[in-house]
Amino acid sequence: MPPSKVVRSATRQLHRDAVIRALRLQGAASRRDLQEATGLSRSTISSIVNELMAEGEVERCSAARTGRGRPVELIRVVEDAQRTWLGIEFSHGSVHVVLVQGDNQVRAQACRSYTGETTWSDRFAIASEVLARETPSEVAVSGVGIGFPSSAVMRGEDLITRGQEGALELIREVAAQVGQRYRAAVSVDNNVRLAGLAEMLWQTEAQPENQIYARVSDGIGGALVCNGQLVTGQSGFGGEIGHLTVEADGVRCRCGKRGCLETVASASAIIRRCRQGGAQVAGIEDVAQAYHQGRRVAVEAVTEAGQALGKVLGRVCVLIDPARIVLAGTVVSALPHLVDVVRDQVGLELLPVNQVLPRTVHARLGEDAGALGAALMAMSATRLRYPILIPDRSVN
Ligand SMILES: [Zn+2]
């Protein structure tokens, strides 16, 4: 399979935006109206309208008769509420798929598990099976978002990833295959960041402009939303709160540093601390049971984890002054009391001069948050100014 190619130039994107803007302003317009409104040539308008029609962005509507000539075809933007977006999240242990309609209704959702040893080509084969079952052929997909557990992010027309060896080729290939299948633009980002985006956008009445999202599971990932925008960073590492140092000479982290938050507050770190203290715990549920029974070793490990998490989140609060902290992941689900420990610790870290304590809450979305975020990213691709990766459609 040849790699995907970014074929939409910045100029082309500007022209497309101009056409859509003109259609939104006029409601419906002929190709000639669009020429006048945008100043673009007849051939450019014609090719952009054909492209947008093929993508399901615009549609023909009733033709208007001008004088005695033949009717002029009018074009309009397809109503967002009738359109469908696809979100796919590849995490370390499963793939989640959701189909979201423009009115924020989830039309279909599915999940399949795999193991950490499953190869990426097998993961994609599993995802393809799920997609074939959940997306009937009559469903026209307007855009696709894909979340990966790496530092994937797009900058201009480049897809950047520093996550894993060979990840760039893999992500490009998966994006190209999905894009070809649905004939839709594909956007890519880190899966935890997308989950944070979903928590901010999904059916809330008052969306906070500034939010910290932390997913505490086997690892710790995070997402920062500042002034309504996801912070991706220069190379896709924006929001990686799990790798802020909390113990100067602590345990070696999988990232190569020592004493990262992840080495103290992740599920594996809490389990390790309990075992070192003599507790026989197999998983985080056992830790939760020991904690609720008041076993000292579990109470200490969980409290230390919560305080470390609160210290890190509190420092980030000093930097970005968020309205809300959202805690997600298997550790928080097993130990909901962590939310209170974190809230108290954050309070100690804030500026004593009237900095407002952010609301610290448990995530509202479940396991499919990353897939929902991926669909929402695809929906808001132009509004949030996410660059869009267009797989090469000439390749079959
Ligand atoms: Zn680390």
Residues whose N, C-alpha, C, O or C-beta is under 5 A from the ligand:
A	BS01	ZN	G242 H243 C253 R254 C255 K257 C260
